[in-house]
Amino acid sequence: MKDFKIISVENNKEIDFDKAGIQDILVPCWMYMIPIRLKNNANLNLIEDTVYKLVNLDEKLKHDPLKISKMLGFYDSDKSKDKTDIIKFILSKLSDYQLDADGGNPRTEQKNFSFFQDAYSLKILPIVANGFNDFIHNPKVIPLKNNLKNIEFKKNKKHLKALLIDSFEINGPKIQPTKKDFIQALNRHNKERLENEYLNRIDYKELIFSKLEPELIYLHSKLIILDNGNIIITNGWTNDYSNDLQNIFSYNLNNELLAIKQIFKVDSESKKETEDISVPFDDKIKQHKNIYFILKNIEKETKKISNPDSKLETIKNNRLLEYLYDVIEKILEDITSEYYDTSNIKNDKLIREKAQDMHFKNIEKCSILKSSDKKDIRQFICKAIVFHSNLLQPLASNNPSFLSDLNDLFAYRGAHKHASKEGEKNNMSPDNMLKLKDRILEAISILLKIPQRQVDDKKIYDDDYYNFYVELDETFGVELVAKMPEQLKSELIAIMSFKKEYNSNNLNYIIVSICKIWEIIFLEILQAFFQTNVEKDAKIIKNEVCNIYDIHEGEGLATVKIDSLQKAIDFKGKATLGAYALLYLYDNIKNSESISKDFIQYVFDITKLRGHGNNDVLKYNDFNTEKFEILYNNTIEYVKIFFKNF
């Protein structure tokens, strides 16, 4: 796979209109690097003018600053007095200048400009960059439906995800821009920024566009879906809106845009579910946006463990304690943020004495009273004890064991959160968790001086779907489920739900879900394979796989078509499951003995059942309940094996 280059330079300008959502996208572009000469408006000083004329008389002097230095009296054998570096600087400054015909003042200087041709419509965009070379390389690529790919990359320590619509010719533009196209792009590009510095200095007679070799890059932009369903797209450089990109997407990518809008429809429904959750505080709590968001999650987790049908494994992996820790840590951080002097909080004896004076109990076992250099709850509570005793005093009167509660939460969550590790298993009973929650919410009310109130007891989950998540944990184990992508969990839950009420009319949907399960798994495993730059030939790969795994011609996976396999190799568009399976086998030839023939046959069987994806149930006439049980059990067991080895 060729080097995947991303340009990501957008700022975070506020978008001040009603919108359904904002989606990061990558716009594929052909980038042309073109040297352009600019008229030089600056006059040379006497020394620069002399050096320039000497070089014009004898071109060899261009590479001999020492000789020029001696000629002009700048050289001195005493290094402390030698001024040859001035000559070197002048030569480097003038190296890109071009002389007048009469050898007078330098007339032009050269700059390298980048132009961008949209890969969907092959239209030149009004974007021109001067000497840009700050690319993000080789992100993680995950194929989705409808020619969409999810691209994950890192910028300034932030992990970003963007959608790429993979509907363009990757082997090079069929139409290259003309000289007129490039000139129009120059004149349309953000004149406020370039007019004084560059645009009025371009020597259009000197523009030469020959032997152009464009490079494929991906421009990070934002696609904004408005409440009325219309779209706008930022230009990728300044967050200003691009009419060109808006028209290109609307006219060329209508089906893909519908798919993206559908994603936002699902997201907005999920957002609405969260918005429907009430928190047990006065509306003033909404002024603290981050805290308000965590409180919503606390209420959501409370509903789960309050459900009488909740199973033990669900309770153990409930995130209530995690959110309780996060919310109290955030509040303590906020109320102590103005105090930068941490010298006093390193005095453990002073901290404990002050805590004791406020009548907190059980402080002798509280490790959180030993301040940390890390910005975590230990540093924040010690600051609060030293600088905010007035806030903590009523807290101690209301709940003398508050520090002990914080210590328990830190043992469960804090030490692992700030070390980027998983927390401990939760062995606290539901009753004790709910009592702890009540005490923490009381503390929040006191610290923020916002009264609590009762909330309606709404049911926020669907019993059947919720129970399937429990079954998923019981079937695969919590550790394996934690490794699974959300899409994989959804497909596994789908086949579990169909198993509950098996009906031959649903078999097509079951087979589709099973195929999706293996597409997700194979593509996850093959990420490293796709990132390699080695040329791969589909016919050679297929022959090698069939030979190593003893797959006879015309049988099983040997029936996968070469063009489908090449499509999977090139990672362009959606290939067949059989093609991805062949690539998985090829990528694991060194471990071929560990891959059973039964598994290879199983993969072929589901691809054969899937066929071309039509809904003709007659093809399943011989597929009875017993065969479905075997297929279901094999799927579950093979998924377990794969994820244990991840």
Buried (B, 14 or more C-beta within 10 A) or exposed (E): BEEBBBBBBBEEEEBEEEBBBEBBBBBBBBBBBBEBBBEBEEEBEEEBBBBBBBBBEEEEBBEBBEBBBBBBEBBEEEEEEBEBEBBEEBBEBBEBBEBEEEEEBBBBBEBEBBBBBBBBBBBBBBBBBEEBEEBBEBBBBBBBEBBBBBBEBEBEEEEBEBBBBBBBBEEEBEEBBEEEBBBBBBEBBBEEBBEEEBBEBBBEEBBEBEEBEBBBBBBBBBBBBEEEEEBBBBBBBBBEBBEBBBEBBEEBBEEBBEBBBEBBEEEBEEEEEEEEBBBBBEEEBEEBEEBBBBBBBBBBBBBBBEBEEBEEEBBEBBBBBBBBBBBBBBBBBBBBEEBEEBEBBBBEEBBBEBBEEBEBBEBEEBEBBEBBEEEBBBBBBBBBBBBBBEBBBBBBEEBBBBBBBBBBBBBBBBBBBBEEEEBEEBEBEBEEBBEBBEBBBBBBBBBBEBEBEEEEEEEBBEEEEBBBBBBBBEBBBBEBBEEBEEBBBBBBBBBBBBBEEEEBEBBBBBBBBBBBBBBBBBBBBBEEBBBEEEEBEBEEBBEBBBEBBEBEEEEBBBEBBEEBBBBBBBBBEBBBBBBBBBBBBBBBBEEEEEBEEEBBEBBBEBBEBBEEEEEEEEBBEEBEEEEBEEBBEBBBEBBBEBBEEE
